[in-house]
Amino acid sequence: MVIQLKNKSIWSDFKKTKNYPKLDNDITTDVLIIGGGITGLSVAYHLANSNLKVCLVEKNKLGQAVTSKTTGKLTYLQENIYSKLNVFHNIDTSKLYLESQVDAINLVKEIVEKEKINCDLEKVQSYVFTNDENYSLDKEKEILKQLNIKFKETNVLPNKDKVKDAFYVEDTYVFHPLKYIYSLAEVCQKKKIAIYENTKIVSIEKEDNCHICETPSNIIKAKYVVLALHYPYFLSPFWMPLKSYIEKSYIEAFEADKNYVFSSINTYQPSISTRYHSDNNKNYQIYLTNSHNLCVKNNEKENFKNLRKAKNANPDYLWSNMDIMTADFLPFIGSLKNDKTLFLATGYNTWGMTNGSLAGKIISDLILRIPNKYTKLFNPNRKINFGKVVNFPVILTSNAYSFLKSKISKQKPWYSPNVKFENRNGKEIAIYIDENKKEHIVYNICPHLKCSLIFNEVEKTWDCPCHGSRFDIDGNSIEGPSNYNITYKE
């Protein structure tokens, strides 16, 4: 039985009051930002008072990719990140990363106050907990003590859930991510930053000191280009598949008896994350779990069913999200080694609201040649000690495994009879027959690296099991790395 749900996150019920045009002419700009999520709009905001001409393009609508699917936390307590960084790097790296997350939270707070943004920003307690005898919090507590973080210990969360062990701090936040970035966009436009929606960049070429960026019908010339993308295509040979993998998680929001003022997350897989949110006189619990390597589990009916079993609730909202997890636990934020005018920001390891906000400041500082103490920490060109990467064999083989698996069996045993695969005119196609008996026909090959696609009958999308590209029911690209549609033409 196919699960019926609102095919969107809880945040997507909030509609922005302003739409932005599609680019319809050739332009020249100093800075082109590709991507209209929290990273792209943060970069734009921090460049708004410069003398540079800035343009931001989004291939769909602002904020409707990863930013709309987050849980909306602003916290520096992030599972057991500091003990992991201490083992993989050193205590100084743990300290600097902690400072970066605190600074990111303060950046958002300052912007909200300065621009008078109503984004439901709320100060909450942040908990890290464990319910598993095999996972102790002792190492993380010890590192936090060395970093002079004062925390309190407990075994009961504010909503009365009992846990084996937990600790918490008082100075973290939650917010509504779309209210925040929509307000950023309006501020940026008032400061003469050009914003275009439904404008897709299909290629970037470097000529002399200028990037030639093509849309399907126009050209943008820019001195600097910022790839504020979830999965940064246009990069060769950055070797993303060797430096990272994609984690998929499942989230539900359902009515709660009150708005508990806290957020929490555990320290092991699968992740269990909770926060609360009030909207239209209703209180909601937002609950995330069943996280896994994208390449491993593709039965979305079962994945969503396991999420619902975890809380035994009838959710008002049900959705999924994908995060890029880096091999050394640090994001990639900065310029590329061979081109100091091309920047990227990705690999946030599920903490996109803090790291995306921070990336906006780091990249704008690099463009403006302002010193920033975090540029070395997040340098995309840093060397990674793969000998210390415990899951490197998984990273190395998972993409190949997923590619081969997608080719061997297209007709998955969990599909309903409404999903069919054919070879038509020498092309592999896939067909979904909806409840009105209408056929939705697409090409069954991801344009990125030619993996065969999986049909997600819960969210009604065609998903790539290798690198996370997603397409709507008729084959329009909605998430990268693929930048092309798979719509079928006779």
C-alpha positions in Angstrom: 0.0 0.0 0.0 1.4 3.4 -1.0 1.7 5.9 1.9 -0.4 9.0 1.4 1.3 12.2 2.6 1.9 15.9 2.0 4.7 15.7 -0.5 6.6 18.5 1.1 8.3 19.5 4.4 6.5 21.5 7.1 8.5 24.6 6.1 7.1 24.5 2.5 3.6 25.4 3.6 5.0 28.9 4.1 4.7 30.8 0.8 7.1 33.6 0.0 5.4 36.9 -0.9 7.8 37.7 -3.8 8.6 35.8 -6.9 11.7 36.5 -9.0 12.0 36.6 -12.8 13.6 34.1 -15.1 16.7 35.5 -16.8 15.9 36.4 -20.4 19.0 38.2 -21.6 22.7 38.1 -21.6 24.4 39.8 -18.7 27.8 40.6 -17.2 28.4 40.6 -13.5 31.3 40.6 -11.0 30.0 37.7 -8.9 27.6 35.0 -10.1 26.1 32.8 -7.3 24.6 29.5 -8.5 22.1 28.2 -5.9 19.3 29.9 -4.0 19.4 28.1 -0.7 20.9 29.3 2.6 24.4 29.2 1.3 23.8 31.2 -1.8 21.7 33.8 -0.2 24.1 34.2 2.7 27.0 34.9 0.2 24.7 37.4 -1.5 23.8 39.1 1.8 27.5 39.5 2.9 28.4 41.0 -0.6 25.4 43.3 -0.6 27.2 46.4 0.7 30.3 45.9 -1.5 30.9 47.7 -4.7 30.6 44.5 -6.6 27.8 43.7 -9.0 26.3 40.5 -7.8 23.8 38.1 -9.4 22.2 35.0 -8.0 20.5 32.3 -10.1 18.4 29.4 -8.9 17.3 26.6 -11.3 14.0 26.1 -9.6 12.5 28.3 -6.8 14.5 29.8 -3.9 15.0 27.5 -1.0 13.1 24.5 -2.3 16.0 22.1 -2.4 17.9 21.0 0.7 17.2 24.2 2.7 13.4 23.4 2.7 14.0 19.9 4.0 16.2 20.6 7.0 15.0 20.4 10.6 16.0 24.0 11.1 18.5 23.7 14.0 21.2 26.2 14.9 23.4 24.3 17.4 27.1 23.6 18.0 26.2 20.3 19.8 26.4 18.0 16.8 26.4 14.3 17.8 29.9 13.4 18.7 31.7 15.6 16.2 34.3 17.0 18.6 35.7 13.6 19.7 35.7 12.5 16.0 37.6 15.6 14.9 40.1 15.1 17.8 40.8 11.5 16.6 41.0 12.3 12.9 42.7 15.7 13.3 43.6 17.1 16.7 42.2 19.1 19.6 43.0 22.4 17.9 40.8 21.4 15.0 38.0 20.5 17.4 38.3 23.9 19.0 38.3 25.8 15.8 35.3 23.9 14.5 33.4 24.7 17.7 34.3 28.3 17.4 33.0 28.3 13.8 29.7 26.9 14.8 29.2 29.4 17.6 30.1 32.2 15.2 27.6 30.9 12.6 24.8 31.0 15.2 25.8 34.5 16.2 25.9 35.6 12.5 22.3 34.5 12.1 21.2 36.1 15.3 22.9 39.4 14.3 21.3 39.3 10.8 17.8 38.6 12.3 18.1 41.5 14.7 19.6 44.0 12.2 17.2 43.2 9.4 14.2 42.6 11.7 13.5 39.2 10.3 10.6 37.2 11.6 11.7 33.6 11.2 10.6 32.0 14.5 14.1 32.2 15.9 13.9 30.6 19.4 16.6 30.0 22.0 16.4 26.3 23.1 18.3 23.7 25.1 20.3 21.4 22.9 20.8 17.7 23.9 23.1 14.9 22.8 22.0 11.5 24.0 22.5 7.8 23.7 20.2 4.9 24.3 22.6 2.2 23.2 24.9 0.4 25.6 27.6 0.3 22.9 27.8 4.1 22.6 29.1 6.1 25.4 29.1 9.9 25.6 32.2 10.0 27.8 34.7 10.9 25.1 32.5 13.7 23.8 32.1 15.1 27.3 35.8 15.0 27.9 36.6 16.9 24.8 33.9 19.5 25.5 35.4 20.0 29.0 38.8 20.6 27.4 37.1 23.1 25.1 35.6 24.9 28.2 32.0 24.1 27.2 29.8 24.0 30.3 27.0 21.4 30.0 24.6 19.6 32.3 24.0 15.9 32.5 20.6 14.1 32.6 18.8 10.9 31.6 15.4 12.5 30.8 14.6 14.8 28.0 12.2 17.8 28.5 9.4 15.9 26.8 9.8 13.2 29.4 11.5 10.7 27.1 14.0 8.6 29.1 17.4 8.0 27.7 20.5 6.0 28.9 22.7 9.1 29.1 22.5 12.7 27.8 24.0 16.2 28.3 22.8 19.6 27.2 23.7 23.3 26.8 21.4 26.3 27.0 22.5 28.6 24.3 21.4 27.1 21.0 18.5 28.0 18.6 15.9 26.7 16.2 14.2 28.7 13.4 12.1 28.6 10.3 14.7 28.2 7.5 12.4 29.4 4.6 11.2 32.5 6.4 14.8 33.4 7.1 16.1 33.0 3.5 13.1 34.6 1.9 13.7 37.6 4.0 17.4 37.5 3.1 16.4 37.5 -0.6 14.2 40.6 -0.1 17.0 42.4 1.7 19.5 41.5 -1.1 17.2 42.7 -3.8 16.6 46.0 -2.1 20.4 46.4 -2.1 20.5 45.9 -5.9 21.5 42.3 -6.1 19.9 40.6 -9.1 18.0 37.4 -8.3 16.6 35.0 -10.9 14.5 31.9 -10.4 13.9 29.1 -13.0 17.4 29.9 -14.4 19.6 26.9 -14.9 23.3 27.0 -15.6 24.2 24.2 -17.9 27.9 24.9 -18.5 30.8 27.0 -17.2 33.9 27.7 -19.2 36.9 29.9 -18.3 38.1 32.4 -20.9 41.0 34.7 -19.9 39.9 36.3 -16.6 36.2 35.6 -17.1 33.8 32.7 -16.5 31.3 32.1 -19.4 28.2 30.6 -17.8 25.5 29.4 -20.1 21.8 28.9 -19.5 19.7 27.1 -22.1 19.1 30.5 -23.8 21.5 33.1 -22.4 25.1 33.8 -21.3 26.3 35.2 -18.0 29.9 36.5 -17.9 31.3 36.7 -14.4 34.7 37.3 -12.8 33.8 35.2 -9.8 31.5 32.2 -9.6 30.2 30.6 -6.4 28.8 27.1 -6.6 26.4 27.2 -3.7 25.1 23.8 -4.6 24.2 20.7 -2.7 26.3 18.5 -4.9 28.8 20.6 -6.9 28.8 19.6 -10.5 31.0 21.6 -12.9 34.0 20.4 -10.9 36.7 18.4 -12.6 38.7 16.6 -11.2 37.5 17.4 -7.6 36.7 13.7 -7.1 33.6 14.2 -4.8 32.8 10.5 -4.8 36.2 9.7 -3.2 35.9 12.4 -0.6 32.3 12.0 0.4 29.1 10.0 0.4 25.4 10.8 0.6 23.3 10.1 3.7 19.6 10.0 3.3 17.2 10.6 6.2 13.5 10.6 6.8 11.5 13.2 8.6 8.0 13.6 9.9 6.1 16.4 11.6 3.0 15.6 13.7 0.9 17.4 16.3 2.3 17.6 19.8 0.7 18.5 23.1 3.0 21.5 23.5 6.0 23.3 22.1 8.9 21.9 24.1 11.8 24.3 24.1 14.6 21.9 23.2 16.3 20.0 20.4 18.1 16.7 20.6 20.2 14.2 18.6 21.9 10.9 19.3 25.5 9.8 18.6 25.1 6.7 16.5 23.4 5.4 13.3 20.6 5.7 12.5 20.4 9.3 13.7 17.5 10.2 15.9 16.8 13.9 15.9 13.9 15.9 17.5 12.8 19.5 17.8 9.5 21.3 18.2 7.8 24.0 16.2 4.6 26.1 16.6 2.6 27.2 13.6 -0.9 28.5 13.1 -1.8 27.8 16.8 -0.6 24.2 16.4 2.4 22.5 18.1 4.4 20.0 16.1 7.2 17.6 16.9 9.7 17.3 14.0 11.3 13.8 14.2 14.1 12.5 12.0 15.5 9.0 11.8 16.3 6.0 9.6 19.4 7.7 8.2 21.6 5.6 5.9 24.1 5.7 3.1 22.0 6.5 0.0 23.6 3.6 -2.0 22.5 0.9 0.5 18.7 1.1 1.0 16.4 2.0 -1.9 13.0 0.7 -0.9 11.4 4.0 0.0 8.1 2.4 1.0 10.0 0.4 3.7 12.2 3.4 4.7 9.2 5.7 5.3 7.3 2.9 7.0 10.2 2.4 9.4 10.2 6.1 10.2 6.5 5.9 11.1 7.1 2.8 13.3 9.7 4.7 15.2 7.2 7.2 16.6 3.9 5.3 15.9 2.3 8.5 14.8 0.1 9.7 11.9 2.2 12.6 10.6 0.9 15.8 9.1 4.0 16.0 7.0 6.4 13.4 5.8 9.6 14.0 3.7 13.2 13.0 3.1 16.5 14.8 2.9 20.0 14.1 1.7 23.2 15.3 3.1 26.8 15.1 1.8 29.1 13.5 4.4 32.8 14.2 4.0 35.5 11.7 4.7 37.2 13.9 7.3 34.1 15.3 9.0 34.7 18.9 7.8 32.8 20.9 5.1 34.4 22.0 1.8 34.2 25.8 1.8 36.5 28.0 -0.3 38.2 28.4 -3.7 39.6 25.6 -5.9 43.4 25.1 -6.1 43.6 25.7 -9.8 41.2 28.7 -9.9 41.0 31.3 -7.2 37.9 32.8 -8.8 35.8 29.7 -8.5 34.3 28.9 -5.1 32.3 26.0 -3.6 30.5 25.3 -0.4 29.2 21.8 0.3 29.7 18.7 2.5 28.0 20.0 5.6 27.6 16.6 7.3 23.9 17.3 8.1 24.6 20.6 9.8 23.7 22.9 6.9 22.0 25.7 8.7 25.2 26.7 10.6 27.7 25.7 8.0 25.7 27.3 5.1 25.4 30.5 7.1 29.1 30.4 7.8 30.0 29.6 4.2 28.3 32.9 3.2 30.7 34.9 5.3 33.8 32.8 4.4 33.3 33.0 0.7 32.4 36.7 0.7 35.5 37.4 2.7 37.6 35.5 0.2 36.1 37.5 -2.7 36.6 40.8 -0.8 40.1 39.7 0.4 39.2 40.0 4.0 41.1 37.7 6.4 38.9 34.9 7.8 40.2 32.5 10.4 38.2 29.5 9.0 39.5 29.5 5.5 42.3 27.0 6.2 40.0 24.7 8.3 37.5 24.3 5.5 39.8 24.6 2.5 38.5 22.3 -0.2 42.0 21.5 -1.3 43.2 20.2 2.0 44.9 16.8 2.1 42.8 14.0 3.6 44.5 11.2 5.5 42.6 8.3 4.0 44.4 6.0 6.3 42.4 7.4 9.2 39.0 7.3 7.3 37.3 4.3 9.0 34.6 4.1 6.4 36.8 4.8 3.3 36.2 1.3 1.8 32.5 2.0 2.0 33.0 5.4 0.4 35.2 3.9 -2.3 32.9 1.0 -3.2 29.4 2.3 -2.5 29.0 4.2 -5.7 30.2 1.3 -7.9 28.0 -1.1 -6.0 25.0 1.2 -6.4 25.7 1.6 -10.1 25.9 -2.1 -10.8 22.9 -2.8 -8.6 20.8 -0.3 -10.5 21.7 -1.9 -13.8 21.1 -5.5 -12.8 17.5 -5.1 -11.6 15.3 -2.2 -12.7 12.0 -3.8 -11.8 12.3 -3.8 -8.0 10.2 -6.3 -6.0 8.6 -3.6 -3.9 7.2 -1.7 -6.9 3.5 -1.6 -7.5 2.1 -2.7 -10.9 2.0 1.0 -11.8 5.7 1.2 -12.3 7.0 -0.3 -15.6 10.2 -0.3 -17.7 10.5 -0.6 -21.4 13.0 -0.2 -24.3 11.4 2.2 -26.8 13.2 3.3 -30.0 16.5 2.0 -28.6 16.1 4.1 -25.4 15.5 2.9 -21.9 12.3 4.4 -20.5 10.4 4.2 -17.3 6.6 4.6 -16.9 4.5 5.5 -13.8 0.7 5.2 -14.1 -0.9 7.6 -11.7 -4.3 7.2 -9.9 -6.0 8.8 -12.9 -4.5 6.2 -15.3 -2.2 8.9 -16.8 1.2 7.6 -18.0 4.2 9.6 -16.9 7.1 8.6 -19.1 10.8 9.4 -18.5 14.2 8.3 -19.7 15.5 5.8 -17.0 19.2 7.0 -17.0 20.6 9.7 -14.8 22.3 12.3 -17.0 25.1 12.8 -14.4 27.0 9.5 -14.5 24.4 7.2 -16.2 23.0 5.2 -13.2 19.6 3.7 -13.7 16.9 5.5 -11.6 14.8 4.3 -8.8 11.1 5.3 -8.6 10.1 6.7 -5.2 6.4 5.8 -4.9 6.1 7.7 -1.6 7.3 11.1 -2.8 6.5 10.5 -6.5 10.0 11.2 -7.7 12.7 9.5 -9.9 15.8 9.2 -7.7 19.4 8.4 -8.6 20.8 5.8 -6.1 24.4 6.8 -6.8 24.7 10.5 -6.2 21.3 11.7 -5.3 19.9 13.5 -8.4 16.1 13.7 -8.2 13.5 14.4 -10.9 9.8 15.0 -10.6 7.2 12.6 -11.9 7.6 14.0 -15.4 11.3 14.0 -15.4 12.1 17.6 -14.6 15.4 18.0 -12.6 14.7 19.1 -9.0 18.0 18.3 -7.2 21.5 17.9 -8.5 24.1 16.8 -9.3 22.3 16.2 -12.6 21.5 19.5 -14.2 19.4 18.0 -17.1 15.9 16.8 -17.3 14.9 13.2 -18.2 11.7 14.1 -19.9 10.7 11.6 -22.7 10.2 12.8 -26.2 8.9 10.6 -29.0 
